[in-house]
Amino acid sequence: MALLLTDTLFQYLRGDEWQHTIKTFVRSHCDEFKGVEASGYSHHHHKIWKDFKDMSENVLGFALDTVGGSIESLEKVPQKFLSYILLIGSFSR
């Protein structure tokens, strides 16, 4: 099951739908971060990050659900295995 979950996630993250979702979110919020030093983040910036996190978890949860998985089941996949999958993905571009 771990291989199925990570493969599904890997394929989804490389897909057009995910790329479009992320780029749209970033474009709509990037101006709010221009010129902000790391120590200058406000509650508003935190809310944007939280919205991004929630959106990402919802979209990825939906993708995993299509193969009978979930974010929770993905969290149980050993970290070493996930690191290996992500490393392979970085070389396949």
VOBA-1610 file (N, C-alpha, C; in pm, whole numbers, padded with zeros to 5 digits, always signed):
BEGIN
Met+00083-00120+00000Met+00000+00000+00000Met+00087+00126+00000Ala+00202+00120+00068Ala+00289+00237+00075Ala+00333+00280-00064Leu+00367+00183-00148Leu+00412+00216-00282Leu+00299+00278-00363Leu+00179+00225-00349Leu+00063+00281-00421Leu+00037+00425-00377Leu+00041+00451-00247Leu+00016+00587-00197Leu+00123+00684-00245Thr+00249+00645-00232Thr+00355+00737-00272Thr+00358+00757-00423Asp+00329+00651-00498Asp+00326+00665-00644Asp+00213+00757-00686Thr+00097+00740-00626Thr-00018+00827-00656Thr+00016+00972-00623Leu+00073+00993-00507Leu+00109+01128-00466Leu+00215+01187-00560Phe+00315+01110-00592Phe+00422+01155-00680Phe+00366+01195-00817Gln+00280+01111-00874Gln+00221+01140-01004Gln+00133+01265-00997Tyr+00057+01279-00890Tyr-00031+01395-00877Tyr+00049+01524-00864Leu+00154+01520-00786Leu+00237+01640-00765Leu+00307+01684-00894Arg+00329+01593-00984Arg+00391+01627-01113Arg+00288+01665-01217Gly+00160+01649-01186Gly+00054+01673-01283Gly+00016+01819-01300Asp-00055+01844-01409Asp-00099+01980-01443Asp-00195+02040-01342Glu-00286+01959-01288Glu-00386+02011-01194Glu-00319+02068-01069Trp-00224+01992-01012Trp-00154+02039-00893Trp-00071+02163-00924Gln+00001+02160-01035Gln+00083+02274-01074Gln-00002+02400-01091His-00117+02385-01156His-00206+02499-01176His-00258+02552-01042Thr-00298+02461-00954Thr-00350+02500-00823Thr-00246+02579-00744Ile-00125+02528-00740Ile-00018+02593-00664Ile+00018+02728-00725Lys+00038+02730-00856Lys+00076+02856-00922Lys-00031+02962-00905Thr-00156+02924-00913Thr-00266+03020-00895Thr-00264+03077-00754Phe-00248+02991-00655Phe-00244+03037-00516Phe-00126+03130-00493Val-00009+03090-00539Val+00112+03171-00517Val+00100+03306-00587Arg+00056+03306-00712Arg+00040+03433-00784Arg-00058+03527-00714Ser-00163+03470-00657Ser-00264+03555-00594Ser-00218+03611-00460His-00108+03558-00405His-00062+03605-00274His+00082+03657-00270Cys+00156+03643-00379Cys+00299+03675-00373Cys+00326+03823-00344Asp+00243+03912-00390Asp+00265+04055-00364Asp+00261+04087-00216Glu+00185+04009-00140Glu+00173+04036+00003Glu+00301+04001+00080Phe+00392+03929+00017Phe+00516+03890+00082Phe+00637+03968+00033Lys+00619+04052-00067Lys+00732+04129-00120Lys+00786+04224-00014Gly+00917+04219+00001Gly+00983+04310+00093Gly+00965+04278+00239Val+00906+04166+00273Val+00885+04130+00413Val+01003+04046+00461Glu+01066+04093+00567Glu+01175+04016+00628Glu+01113+03902+00708Ala+01190+03796+00730Ala+01139+03680+00804Ala+01082+03719+00940Ser+01140+03817+01004Ser+01091+03858+01136Ser+00969+03948+01127Gly+00932+03986+01005Gly+00820+04079+00989Gly+00688+04016+00947Tyr+00679+03882+00955Tyr+00554+03818+00918Tyr+00446+03852+01018Ser+00327+03877+00966Ser+00214+03915+01052Ser+00116+03799+01064His+00011+03824+01139His-00097+03725+01150His-00162+03701+01014His-00166+03804+00934His-00221+03791+00799His-00138+03694+00715His-00005+03702+00726His+00083+03611+00654His+00063+03467+00703His+00046+03454+00833His+00022+03321+00890His-00108+03263+00838Lys-00210+03347+00824Lys-00338+03300+00771Lys-00322+03252+00626Ile-00243+03324+00547Ile-00219+03281+00409Ile-00150+03145+00409Trp-00050+03129+00494Trp+00018+03000+00503Trp-00079+02890+00545Lys-00164+02920+00644Lys-00262+02821+00691Lys-00360+02787+00580Asp-00405+02885+00504Asp-00495+02859+00390Asp-00426+02769+00287Phe-00298+02795+00262Phe-00222+02713+00169Phe-00210+02569+00220Lys-00178+02556+00346Lys-00165+02423+00408Lys-00297+02348+00399Asp-00406+02412+00436Asp-00538+02348+00432Asp-00576+02309+00290Met-00553+02400+00195Met-00585+02370+00055Met-00503+02251+00007Ser-00375+02251+00039Ser-00287+02141-00004Ser-00333+02008+00054Glu-00363+02006+00183Glu-00407+01883+00246Glu-00539+01834+00187Asn-00630+01926+00158Asn-00758+01886+00100Asn-00740+01828-00040Val-00662+01895-00123Val-00641+01849-00260Val-00566+01717-00261Leu-00460+01707-00182Leu-00382+01582-00177Leu-00464+01470-00115Gly-00545+01503-00016Gly-00633+01403+00045Gly-00731+01347-00057Phe-00784+01433-00142Phe-00874+01388-00247Phe-00801+01296-00345Ala-00680+01332-00383Ala-00602+01248-00476Ala-00573+01112-00414Leu-00536+01109-00288Leu-00509+00982-00220Leu-00636+00900-00201Asp-00747+00968-00180Asp-00875+00899-00162Asp-00913+00818-00285Thr-00870+00863-00401Thr-00904+00792-00525Thr-00843+00651-00530Val-00739+00626-00449Val-00679+00493-00443Val-00699+00428-00306Gly-00796+00481-00230Gly-00827+00423-00100Gly-00734+00465+00011Gly-00661+00572-00009Gly-00568+00620+00093Gly-00616+00749+00157Ser-00532+00807+00238Ser-00562+00932+00306Ser-00431+00996+00350Ile-00441+01120+00394Ile-00323+01188+00448Ile-00272+01109+00569Glu-00365+01060+00653Glu-00326+00984+00771Glu-00252+00856+00734Ser-00298+00786+00629Ser-00228+00664+00588Ser-00091+00696+00529Leu-00080+00810+00463Leu+00049+00850+00408Leu+00147+00883+00520Glu+00096+00941+00629Glu+00183+00974+00742Glu+00243+00850+00806Lys+00181+00734+00785Lys+00232+00609+00843Lys+00341+00545+00757Val+00358+00594+00635Val+00463+00542+00548Val+00597+00584+00608Pro+00689+00490+00621Pro+00819+00526+00682Pro+00885+00644+00611Gln+00940+00735+00690Gln+01002+00856+00638Gln+01116+00823+00542Lys+01189+00719+00570Lys+01301+00680+00484Lys+01249+00646+00343Phe+01136+00577+00336Phe+01077+00539+00208Phe+01032+00664+00132Leu+00967+00757+00201Leu+00922+00880+00137Leu+01041+00961+00085Ser+01148+00968+00162Ser+01266+01041+00118Ser+01324+00980-00008Tyr+01324+00848-00015Tyr+01374+00779-00134Tyr+01289+00811-00256Ile+01158+00809-00240Ile+01066+00839-00351Ile+01087+00983-00398Leu+01099+01076-00306Leu+01119+01216-00343Leu+01254+01236-00411Leu+01356+01164-00366Leu+01487+01173-00428Leu+01482+01124-00573Ile+01415+01013-00595Ile+01401+00960-00731Ile+01329+01063-00819Gly+01224+01124-00765Gly+01149+01223-00841Gly+01232+01343-00880Ser+01324+01383-00795Ser+01404+01502-00826Ser+01502+01476-00941Phe+01537+01351-00964Phe+01628+01317-01073Phe+01555+01288-01203Ser+01423+01271-01197Ser+01350+01233-01318Ser+01298+01354-01395Arg+01329+01472-01353Arg+01281+01592-01423Arg+01370+01628-01536
//
